[in-house]
Amino acid sequence: MDTATTPSTPPAGRPEDAADDSARAWEELVTSALLGTDRRPPAGLAGPGTARDVPGALLDAAALHTVRRRAGLRPGPAVPPPERAPADPRGPLPGAARVRLDQLLAGRTAPSPAGRRGASPDLAELLPQWLSLANELGYKAPPAALPALLDAARARTDLRPQALRLAGPRGLWLARLNPEWKFALRGTGAGGRLPSPDDPDGVRALWDEGLFAERVALLAAVRTRDPAAGLALLASTWPTERAEDRLMFLDSLRTGLSDADEEFLEAALADRSRNVRATAAELLSALPASALAGRMAGRAATCVGLDRTAGSPAIAVEAPHECDAAMQRDGLMATPPAGRGERSWWLGQLVEAAPLSCWPARFGGRGPEEIVALPVADDWQAELHAAWCRAAVRQRDAAWSRALLGSPGAPPATGPGTSSLAERAQLLSMLPTGERARWVASFIAAHGLSEAFQLLGVCAVPWDEPLGAAVIDALDIARDAGSYPWSFSGVMGLAERCLDPAAARQLESLTALPDEAEDTSPGAGGYWSEAFRRLVSTLRLRAAMRAELIGTT
């Protein structure tokens, strides 16, 4: 390069002076490049032979400067290596299951085909089942799969509990090295691990010094292991906790709730936070032998009883005329929501909080089904039955849930308790799993699939045989009726995840392309054939996944 176009070499002297000169020269080149050499010719590049090629001279000078800067770099101080990953004593996945995990994680990020789904299984929807079964069998994730597993958990919060459980201590170790995975450390102790409930010093230190999320997770862990120890831990700092924190901590007492918690909860009824008082009252009302439940039973008995003046047995209702201070202390909200009358609002809260065991004596020894079947005077039936539904769910009472559900064959609008499918689903969840499946199967046989989606969601997986058969029969009927399958896309998605894989053989006959009648929707038969082929392939894939995990392939 011509000496006229070469920036002068910094004079020898102190190293810091040379560094300053070099930095100034570099800044000069950058400024000229940004503003343009015609507006800001760089110092040292103007001279004979450069007038017509100043931009080229600038680039030459920049290249020379870059080499000089890189060659002059000194190595920085060594960074301490990360601590070794902790050991994970769990067993490794079988070879076929390792390959399957990679496929499921890759399928999670595969682009969705436009338009029709085709007959291929949805791998993203099968990942939760695979993770659940792998954890149930006590496997650990392969180290190479941990990054993809943590990415999947970051993208889908519903995957996090199972994904982090499979990732184990090594997954938490890795999460500390990438800020994008910091979610994995929330709710865990220092370093991503909770102290053992058997380590009182560690528990105490984290409870006193940990972040809020860490303390919530710690209390939940201790409460699950030893409810009395969890209560003692909470009580030790209760007066100094913030109101919003007290509410979250109090909610953890749902785990292992028993009569031993009554004294603490009774004291919480005087809390300065209305939400804390309401939660304490709700928990106490779930304890039928609690003093609050007794007080609520007494109040409810003055409002609801048997009308002995009528010609036939009926229920008489006299809603409260006020919500006094004692009622409010016991958790009743005095101000109703918009559109609700005060008296009906107070009545519903009283009946919901009263123990269901108080009603047979109040109604002459009648059982739940007989009580629910009684007519209710003065149009109070909907309010009264809705309150009993909430009480049955809160107190986890199967007998009352069964009575309020009524016969699955009855039209929903005429059921004894509620026509709301959401409330029916909650009542169903109080029944044993087998009875739950039989009830929903009968409901589908009587009313079809259009109203069964929410009810199917509370049934145990895989679906018991009567329920699976009822769903398949209803889908077959819908196909024969000529409607499009996407009208039942929600049920089809549930069937792919919840049907027993053994049902694939029964479904084979439905994969054939049916003959289309004149009154059917155009092309519906082809869509149904595709949907059933996808269902069959998904069930077979689920069977293969299970076989790979239990080592029977």
LOZALUM-836927 format. One record per residue (C-alpha): x, y, z; residue number from 1. Coordinates in steps of 0.05 Angstrom, whole numbers. Layout:
// residues N
SITE,X,Y,Z,NUM
...
***
This chain:
// residues 553
SITE,0,0,0,1
SITE,26,70,-17,2
SITE,54,107,43,3
SITE,10,166,27,4
SITE,-52,124,38,5
SITE,-29,87,99,6
SITE,-47,114,168,7
SITE,15,131,207,8
SITE,40,79,256,9
SITE,29,102,327,10
SITE,95,126,356,11
SITE,131,81,405,12
SITE,118,99,476,13
SITE,73,75,531,14
SITE,28,17,510,15
SITE,-33,54,533,16
SITE,-15,114,490,17
SITE,-8,70,429,18
SITE,-75,37,445,19
SITE,-108,106,451,20
SITE,-79,128,384,21
SITE,-102,64,351,22
SITE,-172,72,379,23
SITE,-176,144,354,24
SITE,-153,123,285,25
SITE,-205,68,283,26
SITE,-260,115,304,27
SITE,-239,163,249,28
SITE,-246,108,197,29
SITE,-314,87,223,30
SITE,-339,159,223,31
SITE,-316,171,151,32
SITE,-349,106,129,33
SITE,-415,125,161,34
SITE,-417,197,135,35
SITE,-384,185,67,36
SITE,-313,200,46,37
SITE,-336,259,4,38
SITE,-367,292,66,39
SITE,-315,270,117,40
SITE,-249,248,86,41
SITE,-211,208,137,42
SITE,-149,241,164,43
SITE,-84,213,136,44
SITE,-115,186,72,45
SITE,-118,250,31,46
SITE,-58,260,-14,47
SITE,-30,249,-84,48
SITE,-62,189,-118,49
SITE,-120,183,-71,50
SITE,-169,237,-94,51
SITE,-204,191,-141,52
SITE,-203,129,-96,53
SITE,-212,152,-25,54
SITE,-266,99,-12,55
SITE,-218,44,-34,56
SITE,-162,73,8,57
SITE,-209,74,68,58
SITE,-225,1,59,59
SITE,-151,-16,53,60
SITE,-136,22,117,61
SITE,-194,-11,153,62
SITE,-168,-80,133,63
SITE,-99,-63,158,64
SITE,-126,-35,223,65
SITE,-169,-97,234,66
SITE,-109,-144,227,67
SITE,-69,-100,274,68
SITE,-125,-98,326,69
SITE,-135,-173,324,70
SITE,-61,-188,327,71
SITE,-54,-144,388,72
SITE,-108,-175,429,73
SITE,-85,-206,494,74
SITE,-120,-267,524,75
SITE,-168,-250,579,76
SITE,-168,-283,647,77
SITE,-190,-355,647,78
SITE,-263,-366,666,79
SITE,-274,-419,719,80
SITE,-305,-481,688,81
SITE,-377,-496,709,82
SITE,-388,-545,764,83
SITE,-397,-617,743,84
SITE,-467,-639,727,85
SITE,-498,-677,786,86
SITE,-509,-751,781,87
SITE,-578,-778,763,88
SITE,-587,-848,791,89
SITE,-648,-864,749,90
SITE,-643,-915,693,91
SITE,-630,-896,620,92
SITE,-684,-901,567,93
SITE,-686,-963,523,94
SITE,-654,-951,455,95
SITE,-720,-949,416,96
SITE,-750,-902,467,97
SITE,-691,-854,459,98
SITE,-702,-851,385,99
SITE,-776,-840,396,100
SITE,-763,-782,443,101
SITE,-720,-748,390,102
SITE,-776,-757,339,103
SITE,-828,-728,386,104
SITE,-785,-668,403,105
SITE,-770,-656,330,106
SITE,-843,-664,311,107
SITE,-860,-610,362,108
SITE,-827,-557,320,109
SITE,-843,-585,251,110
SITE,-885,-537,209,111
SITE,-958,-553,206,112
SITE,-984,-572,137,113
SITE,-1031,-521,108,114
SITE,-1104,-543,103,115
SITE,-1120,-615,117,116
SITE,-1082,-651,172,117
SITE,-1074,-715,132,118
SITE,-1071,-784,163,119
SITE,-1006,-775,202,120
SITE,-1007,-772,278,121
SITE,-997,-706,313,122
SITE,-931,-717,349,123
SITE,-937,-654,390,124
SITE,-1000,-680,422,125
SITE,-969,-747,438,126
SITE,-908,-718,474,127
SITE,-946,-706,540,128
SITE,-967,-779,543,129
SITE,-897,-804,528,130
SITE,-867,-760,582,131
SITE,-919,-782,633,132
SITE,-906,-856,620,133
SITE,-830,-848,619,134
SITE,-833,-813,687,135
SITE,-880,-865,714,136
SITE,-829,-919,695,137
SITE,-772,-880,728,138
SITE,-729,-864,668,139
SITE,-682,-804,660,140
SITE,-673,-763,597,141
SITE,-611,-775,553,142
SITE,-561,-718,562,143
SITE,-563,-702,488,144
SITE,-639,-692,490,145
SITE,-637,-642,548,146
SITE,-632,-578,506,147
SITE,-692,-598,462,148
SITE,-730,-620,523,149
SITE,-720,-554,558,150
SITE,-739,-516,495,151
SITE,-804,-556,492,152
SITE,-819,-540,564,153
SITE,-804,-466,552,154
SITE,-853,-465,494,155
SITE,-910,-503,528,156
SITE,-925,-492,601,157
SITE,-969,-554,603,158
SITE,-907,-596,589,159
SITE,-864,-565,643,160
SITE,-879,-610,703,161
SITE,-868,-675,665,162
SITE,-810,-649,621,163
SITE,-772,-622,681,164
SITE,-784,-685,720,165
SITE,-753,-726,663,166
SITE,-696,-676,656,167
SITE,-681,-685,729,168
SITE,-621,-653,765,169
SITE,-580,-650,702,170
SITE,-635,-610,667,171
SITE,-634,-559,724,172
SITE,-558,-556,721,173
SITE,-562,-541,647,174
SITE,-618,-490,656,175
SITE,-572,-448,699,176
SITE,-526,-439,639,177
SITE,-578,-410,592,178
SITE,-621,-350,609,179
SITE,-676,-375,562,180
SITE,-686,-435,609,181
SITE,-690,-396,674,182
SITE,-763,-415,680,183
SITE,-739,-484,701,184
SITE,-708,-454,764,185
SITE,-771,-418,787,186
SITE,-802,-449,847,187
SITE,-739,-487,865,188
SITE,-687,-475,917,189
SITE,-619,-447,909,190
SITE,-584,-479,851,191
SITE,-650,-506,825,192
SITE,-661,-557,879,193
SITE,-707,-557,940,194
SITE,-679,-581,1006,195
SITE,-705,-648,1029,196
SITE,-763,-643,1078,197
SITE,-719,-686,1123,198
SITE,-667,-629,1125,199
SITE,-697,-581,1176,200
SITE,-638,-532,1172,201
SITE,-643,-528,1097,202
SITE,-718,-521,1098,203
SITE,-714,-466,1151,204
SITE,-660,-428,1113,205
SITE,-698,-428,1047,206
SITE,-763,-410,1082,207
SITE,-731,-350,1116,208
SITE,-687,-326,1059,209
SITE,-716,-353,994,210
SITE,-754,-318,939,211
SITE,-829,-321,940,212
SITE,-834,-374,886,213
SITE,-782,-416,922,214
SITE,-821,-411,987,215
SITE,-887,-431,954,216
SITE,-854,-492,923,217
SITE,-820,-509,989,218
SITE,-885,-504,1029,219
SITE,-921,-548,978,220
SITE,-866,-600,982,221
SITE,-865,-602,1058,222
SITE,-941,-602,1061,223
SITE,-944,-662,1014,224
SITE,-894,-700,1055,225
SITE,-918,-679,1125,226
SITE,-981,-636,1130,227
SITE,-968,-619,1203,228
SITE,-897,-596,1188,229
SITE,-922,-553,1131,230
SITE,-973,-520,1175,231
SITE,-921,-507,1229,232
SITE,-875,-476,1177,233
SITE,-929,-429,1152,234
SITE,-952,-411,1222,235
SITE,-881,-391,1243,236
SITE,-881,-330,1197,237
SITE,-955,-319,1183,238
SITE,-963,-252,1220,239
SITE,-906,-220,1180,240
SITE,-926,-243,1110,241
SITE,-956,-196,1059,242
SITE,-1030,-205,1044,243
SITE,-1020,-229,973,244
SITE,-968,-279,998,245
SITE,-1013,-303,1054,246
SITE,-1066,-319,1002,247
SITE,-1019,-363,961,248
SITE,-991,-397,1022,249
SITE,-1060,-411,1050,250
SITE,-1080,-444,984,251
SITE,-1026,-496,995,252
SITE,-1064,-523,1055,253
SITE,-1113,-556,1006,254
SITE,-1061,-612,1003,255
SITE,-1072,-657,1062,256
SITE,-1128,-614,1090,257
SITE,-1154,-643,1155,258
SITE,-1186,-625,1221,259
SITE,-1116,-611,1247,260
SITE,-1116,-547,1205,261
SITE,-1180,-520,1235,262
SITE,-1151,-478,1291,263
SITE,-1103,-442,1243,264
SITE,-1158,-431,1191,265
SITE,-1208,-407,1244,266
SITE,-1157,-354,1264,267
SITE,-1148,-334,1191,268
SITE,-1222,-315,1189,269
SITE,-1202,-251,1225,270
SITE,-1148,-234,1174,271
SITE,-1146,-163,1148,272
SITE,-1149,-187,1076,273
SITE,-1218,-204,1049,274
SITE,-1190,-255,1000,275
SITE,-1152,-291,1055,276
SITE,-1215,-293,1098,277
SITE,-1255,-321,1040,278
SITE,-1204,-375,1025,279
SITE,-1200,-395,1099,280
SITE,-1276,-400,1101,281
SITE,-1277,-443,1038,282
SITE,-1226,-491,1067,283
SITE,-1263,-495,1133,284
SITE,-1328,-510,1098,285
SITE,-1294,-570,1065,286
SITE,-1285,-598,1136,287
SITE,-1355,-622,1155,288
SITE,-1337,-627,1229,289
SITE,-1309,-556,1234,290
SITE,-1341,-503,1277,291
SITE,-1352,-460,1216,292
SITE,-1389,-516,1181,293
SITE,-1433,-523,1242,294
SITE,-1448,-448,1242,295
SITE,-1465,-451,1168,296
SITE,-1509,-512,1178,297
SITE,-1548,-474,1231,298
SITE,-1558,-414,1187,299
SITE,-1577,-456,1126,300
SITE,-1628,-495,1168,301
SITE,-1666,-430,1182,302
SITE,-1670,-417,1107,303
SITE,-1685,-485,1077,304
SITE,-1731,-539,1103,305
SITE,-1790,-585,1090,306
SITE,-1856,-550,1076,307
SITE,-1905,-591,1118,308
SITE,-1965,-548,1100,309
SITE,-1966,-569,1027,310
SITE,-2008,-627,1004,311
SITE,-1945,-665,982,312
SITE,-1874,-659,1008,313
SITE,-1837,-598,981,314
SITE,-1778,-555,999,315
SITE,-1792,-486,1028,316
SITE,-1740,-431,1022,317
SITE,-1735,-366,1061,318
SITE,-1672,-330,1038,319
SITE,-1633,-288,1089,320
SITE,-1656,-217,1099,321
SITE,-1587,-191,1118,322
SITE,-1514,-209,1117,323
SITE,-1491,-191,1186,324
SITE,-1419,-182,1212,325
SITE,-1415,-254,1237,326
SITE,-1435,-281,1169,327
SITE,-1384,-238,1135,328
SITE,-1330,-261,1183,329
SITE,-1347,-332,1163,330
SITE,-1332,-316,1090,331
SITE,-1398,-292,1061,332
SITE,-1392,-235,1011,333
SITE,-1443,-182,1027,334
SITE,-1444,-148,959,335
SITE,-1471,-191,902,336
SITE,-1444,-189,830,337
SITE,-1480,-146,780,338
SITE,-1548,-176,762,339
SITE,-1555,-218,824,340
SITE,-1604,-204,880,341
SITE,-1576,-197,950,342
SITE,-1619,-249,983,343
SITE,-1608,-303,931,344
SITE,-1533,-287,933,345
SITE,-1530,-297,1008,346
SITE,-1572,-360,1005,347
SITE,-1527,-392,954,348
SITE,-1465,-379,995,349
SITE,-1497,-406,1059,350
SITE,-1521,-471,1026,351
SITE,-1454,-480,990,352
SITE,-1416,-475,1056,353
SITE,-1462,-518,1097,354
SITE,-1441,-592,1105,355
SITE,-1484,-637,1061,356
SITE,-1490,-685,1119,357
SITE,-1538,-636,1153,358
SITE,-1593,-644,1102,359
SITE,-1620,-715,1112,360
SITE,-1641,-699,1183,361
SITE,-1671,-634,1160,362
SITE,-1714,-671,1109,363
SITE,-1740,-728,1151,364
SITE,-1685,-778,1139,365
SITE,-1687,-774,1063,366
SITE,-1624,-789,1024,367
SITE,-1592,-744,972,368
SITE,-1631,-771,913,369
SITE,-1698,-763,949,370
SITE,-1680,-693,972,371
SITE,-1659,-671,903,372
SITE,-1723,-699,873,373
SITE,-1768,-657,919,374
SITE,-1802,-597,886,375
SITE,-1778,-529,910,376
SITE,-1828,-475,924,377
SITE,-1827,-404,896,378
SITE,-1777,-414,839,379
SITE,-1718,-426,886,380
SITE,-1699,-493,855,381
SITE,-1645,-469,807,382
SITE,-1610,-428,862,383
SITE,-1615,-484,913,384
SITE,-1592,-539,867,385
SITE,-1534,-498,841,386
SITE,-1510,-486,912,387
SITE,-1515,-560,927,388
SITE,-1474,-575,864,389
SITE,-1419,-529,889,390
SITE,-1422,-560,958,391
SITE,-1417,-630,929,392
SITE,-1353,-611,891,393
SITE,-1323,-573,949,394
SITE,-1336,-630,998,395
SITE,-1320,-684,946,396
SITE,-1385,-720,961,397
SITE,-1399,-776,911,398
SITE,-1470,-791,935,399
SITE,-1493,-719,927,400
SITE,-1456,-713,860,401
SITE,-1492,-775,835,402
SITE,-1559,-749,857,403
SITE,-1549,-681,826,404
SITE,-1525,-711,760,405
SITE,-1587,-754,754,406
SITE,-1598,-803,697,407
SITE,-1551,-793,637,408
SITE,-1610,-809,592,409
SITE,-1652,-751,616,410
SITE,-1651,-688,573,411
SITE,-1598,-641,602,412
SITE,-1648,-584,612,413
SITE,-1691,-629,656,414
SITE,-1637,-659,700,415
SITE,-1646,-656,775,416
SITE,-1586,-613,790,417
SITE,-1558,-572,733,418
SITE,-1561,-566,658,419
SITE,-1492,-534,655,420
SITE,-1442,-581,623,421
SITE,-1385,-548,661,422
SITE,-1419,-562,728,423
SITE,-1437,-632,706,424
SITE,-1364,-645,689,425
SITE,-1344,-622,759,426
SITE,-1396,-668,790,427
SITE,-1373,-726,747,428
SITE,-1302,-717,772,429
SITE,-1327,-735,842,430
SITE,-1349,-805,820,431
SITE,-1304,-867,816,432
SITE,-1270,-873,748,433
SITE,-1309,-934,725,434
SITE,-1376,-903,743,435
SITE,-1355,-838,710,436
SITE,-1340,-873,644,437
SITE,-1406,-912,645,438
SITE,-1446,-848,658,439
SITE,-1414,-811,600,440
SITE,-1422,-872,554,441
SITE,-1497,-872,570,442
SITE,-1500,-797,559,443
SITE,-1468,-803,490,444
SITE,-1515,-860,471,445
SITE,-1575,-817,490,446
SITE,-1552,-749,465,447
SITE,-1494,-759,417,448
SITE,-1426,-725,418,449
SITE,-1445,-653,408,450
SITE,-1452,-639,483,451
SITE,-1404,-691,509,452
SITE,-1336,-658,498,453
SITE,-1329,-628,568,454
SITE,-1354,-692,600,455
SITE,-1303,-734,562,456
SITE,-1247,-689,588,457
SITE,-1257,-712,660,458
SITE,-1255,-787,644,459
SITE,-1194,-828,661,460
SITE,-1145,-846,605,461
SITE,-1147,-893,570,462
SITE,-1223,-894,566,463
SITE,-1257,-955,593,464
SITE,-1288,-1002,542,465
SITE,-1360,-979,548,466
SITE,-1340,-907,538,467
SITE,-1292,-921,481,468
SITE,-1345,-962,445,469
SITE,-1397,-907,454,470
SITE,-1350,-855,424,471
SITE,-1334,-899,364,472
SITE,-1407,-915,352,473
SITE,-1425,-841,355,474
SITE,-1370,-823,306,475
SITE,-1394,-878,259,476
SITE,-1465,-850,263,477
SITE,-1439,-780,248,478
SITE,-1402,-807,187,479
SITE,-1464,-842,161,480
SITE,-1504,-778,171,481
SITE,-1459,-744,120,482
SITE,-1433,-687,163,483
SITE,-1361,-663,159,484
SITE,-1313,-692,211,485
SITE,-1287,-624,232,486
SITE,-1354,-614,267,487
SITE,-1326,-666,316,488
SITE,-1253,-645,313,489
SITE,-1249,-635,389,490
SITE,-1276,-705,402,491
SITE,-1231,-735,348,492
SITE,-1171,-702,381,493
SITE,-1191,-731,449,494
SITE,-1202,-799,418,495
SITE,-1132,-799,389,496
SITE,-1103,-786,459,497
SITE,-1153,-824,502,498
SITE,-1180,-885,466,499
SITE,-1150,-951,486,500
SITE,-1098,-968,431,501
SITE,-1131,-1037,426,502
SITE,-1191,-1001,392,503
SITE,-1149,-993,329,504
SITE,-1171,-1060,303,505
SITE,-1244,-1042,312,506
SITE,-1233,-977,275,507
SITE,-1201,-1009,214,508
SITE,-1268,-1019,179,509
SITE,-1283,-944,185,510
SITE,-1221,-923,146,511
SITE,-1251,-946,80,512
SITE,-1280,-892,35,513
SITE,-1356,-896,44,514
SITE,-1407,-890,-11,515
SITE,-1436,-819,-11,516
SITE,-1512,-812,-13,517
SITE,-1545,-755,-49,518
SITE,-1563,-718,15,519
SITE,-1492,-720,45,520
SITE,-1442,-663,45,521
SITE,-1397,-664,-17,522
SITE,-1331,-699,-3,523
SITE,-1348,-714,69,524
SITE,-1334,-788,60,525
SITE,-1262,-774,40,526
SITE,-1251,-729,100,527
SITE,-1279,-782,147,528
SITE,-1235,-836,116,529
SITE,-1174,-793,127,530
SITE,-1195,-776,199,531
SITE,-1205,-849,217,532
SITE,-1138,-868,184,533
SITE,-1104,-815,227,534
SITE,-1140,-841,289,535
SITE,-1118,-913,274,536
SITE,-1045,-893,261,537
SITE,-1044,-851,324,538
SITE,-1070,-909,367,539
SITE,-1019,-956,337,540
SITE,-964,-905,350,541
SITE,-986,-899,423,542
SITE,-983,-975,429,543
SITE,-913,-975,400,544
SITE,-891,-919,447,545
SITE,-914,-958,507,546
SITE,-880,-1022,483,547
SITE,-815,-985,472,548
SITE,-816,-955,541,549
SITE,-832,-1020,578,550
SITE,-781,-1057,535,551
SITE,-827,-1106,500,552
SITE,-811,-1087,428,553
***
